């Protein structure tokens, strides 16, 4: 999957003049979106999870959430803000950085989660189906014609290079995207000589800050 920043990116707000960047590298902050509206409190089969994930991908955030101050502060200090094309990421961007220019790019969408086909009598919550599906995708290359792990790793490296180039302009870069693909991008940042300086884990609204070694 190949995406160029100039072709895939668009703005959520009216573009403004970019501030002149200082010398040196800014930090790269990978943040996970807020809590989605679609409930995980159900017991479903693997086939039903496939449908559930499809609805999850086009859904937005649960109403009434407030972003943590630490993420709001990160957005205030960022010279560039990216979001994936998924509604939950874009709504997160609007909540975290209202009125700011946001580059929306499919380069940052989540890696796919096609579940293995289990017997219909096996019912689990979407949370556990997600874990099982990720293992089958990551370890056993179960992709059902969607993006493979190898392809996602290439995309993650492309994303890391885009972010490194932008951070090289001297200001922090904030990405509002998805838990697992953010992790994959983080691994590529490390391979390119960046260190994980701050880690809030994988929860909603969490962030991981990478700095150039």
Secondary structure, DSSP 8 states (H G I E B T S, - for coil): ----HHHH--BSS---------SS---EEEEE---BSS-----B-HHHHHHHHHHHHH--B-TT----HHHHHHHHHEEEEEE-SSHHHHHHHHHHSTTS--EE-GGG-----------TT--B-HHHHHHHHHHHHHHH---TTS--HHHHHHHHHHHHHHHHHHHTTTSEEEEEE-HHHHHHHHHHHHHTTEEEEEE-TTSTT-EEEEEE-
